[in-house]
């Protein structure tokens, strides 16, 4: 753990290894936070993102990177945690089957615990309510509700200042996120966004996450550095 002066502000960054969370880490760094990256191995089928998270944390200079193992896949209910459910390759109406029940609630709770131990000032999460798949825990209302919970849930917030829950990407398009990340030095070739990436981190090119990522780069007029399993997947 990096030694720090008492005046340096700290933050816990939820880091999945994807494009959005990598950009969020870079933003927190740019705002002067000493960043502690937290990833969760929750039984996701796209576990290559955890390897990507380690790469991103090191490349962007996180003070520490921890992986919490929490097998919420035992509950199933999502194509990301139950291999018996196929990952959809066409957009769907309503909340898609790739939604993992209560995932962001669980992850923010873990981040809140570590933030309290670290005496951190903030938690950053890379949720997005514009170019997203319709998940209920990616909306401003969810972030606002969790902030109210955090304000009464810990010794730190009862006796002292609040731990702020920050979602800086929540109103940004995927293109805006990509352009910002590039300005901040994010190497997107290190990230993995695909819902069914293989063990080497190669993307399918067909799932909703791949589609949103590709459209973001296309709209920005940039080449997407994603590695695909099959060249024709684009």
N, C-alpha and C positions, 0 to 999 in steps of 0.2 A: 504494500500500500504506500502510495506516495506521501511523503511528509508535507504538511501544509501549515501555513500560518493561520491564525485564528480569524483573520478577516476574509479569507478566501471562501467563496460560496460554493456549495456542493450540490450536486443533483444526481438522482438515479434516473437512468435512461433505459426504458424498455426496448431491447434490441433484438429483433427477430432475425436479422440477417437480410431483410428485404430492402427494397429501394427507399420506402418511406421512413423506416426506423433509422437507416443509415443517415439520411438527410437530417432527421431530428437530432441525432447525436452531433452532427457537424454544426447545427444551429446552436445547440447548447454550448458547445465548445466556443463558438464565435461570440456568445454572450458572456463569456468569462467564467463559466462554471467548471469546476473540477468534476469530471464525469465518471460515474460508476455505472457500467453497463450490466444489465440484468436480462438474461435469456431464460426461457422456460422450455424444458423438454417435457412436453405434455402428452407424448404419444403420437405426435403428428406424423403423417405418412411422408411428408416432405422434410425429413429430418436433416437433409443437406443444408437447410437454412441455418442450423446451429453451427456448422463448420464455417459458413459464410459470416455469421455473427462474430465468431472469434477473429476472423480475418479483418473485418471492419473495425472492431474494437481496437485491435493492434494498430491498424493503419491510421486511425484517427486519434490515437493517443489517449484512449480511456485510461484512467488511473487504475481501474480494475475491471475485470469481466468475470461474472459468475453465472453459472448455469444451475438452475434449480430443477430437480427431477420431480415431476408431479404427474402421475399417470391418469389424467382425466379421460384417457381413451377407454378406460374400463366402463364408462357410462355410455359410450357410443353416441349416436344421434347426429353425427356429422360425417360427411365424406372425407374430411381431413383426419379423422381419428378412427374410422371404421373402414377397413379395406373391403368389406362386403358391399359398401355403397360406392358407386362409381362417381368420380369427379365429373360434373357436367361440362360439356364442351361447347354449349350454346347458352346465351343469356337466358335467364329465367325470370318469371314474374314473382313478386313477393320476396320474402327472405329466402335465399338459396340454401341448398342442403350443405354447402360449404361453411355455413355459420356453425361455430363451435359454441354450444350453450355455456353462457356465463364466462367465456374465456377472458375477456378484458377485465371483468370484475375480479376474477381470481388473480390475474397478473398484477393489476394495480394494488391489490391487497398485499401481495408479496413485496412489491416495490415500496409500499407504505411502511411495512415492517423494517426493511433495510434502511430506508430513508431516516426513520426515527433513530435507529442505532448509529447511523453516520452523522446525526445532527444535520441532515441535508435540508436545504431550503426549498427544493422543488423536485417534482417527478415529471419527466417528459415522456409522452406517449405519442406515437406517430399515426394516430387515427385520422381518417379523412372522411368528410361527409359530402364530398363533391364527386370525385371519381372513385366510387367505392361500390360494393356489391349489395348494399341495402341492409347491412348488419345493424341491429339496434344499438349495439355498444360502440358504434363509431359516430354517434350523433352528439351535438353540443349538449342536449338535455342529459345525456348520460354522464358526460364530463362534469357538468354542473352539479349533478346529484352526487357523484362520487366526491367532489370537493366538499360538499356539505357533510358527508359521512366522515371524511378525513379530519374535518375540523373538530369533531367530537369523539374520534375513535382512539386517540393515542394520548399518552402522558404528555408528549411534546406539544400537541396542539391544544390540550386543555390548560397546561401551565405556561405555555409560551407562544411564540409566533406560529402561524399556520404553515403547513407544508403545502405549497401551491401545486396543483395538478395542471400541467401545461400541455396543450395539444396544439402546437403552432401550425400544423399543416391542415387543420380541420376545415378551413374554408378555401383551400388552394386546389387548383386543378393539377392533374398529374404532370402536365407540361410545366406548370409554374414550379412544382416541386423539383423536377429534374433540372431546370435551369438554375434554380437557387442552389441546389446541391453541387452542381458543376462549379459555380462561382466559389463555393466553400471548399472545393477540393475533393469532393467525394468521387471515388473511383467505382462507378456502377458495375464494372466488370467483376467486382468482388462480391456483389450481392446476388441473392437468389430469391425470386418472387413466385416462381411456379408452384401451384398447389400439389403437383405430382412430379416434382423434380426427381431425377434418378440419383443414385448414390454419389455420382460425380458432380451433381449440381446442374446437370443439363435440363433445360426446360422442355415441356411438351409443345409449347407454342399454340395450344388450343383452349386451355382453361380460361376462366374469367380474369384471373390475375395476370396471365400472360397477355391477354387481349388489351387490358387497361394499360399495362406497362408499354406494350408496343405502340399503342395509339398515342401515348404521351411523348415518346421519342419521335414518332412520325410527325406529330403536330409541331414539335419544336424544330423539325428539319434536321434531326440528328440521327446517327446510326446507333441502334440499340446494341450494346455489347453482349447481350444475352447469348449464351451457348445453347443451341437446340440439339435435341437427340436426333431429329430428322430435319434436314435442311428445308424440305418442302413444307414443314409445319407452319411457316409463315404464310 
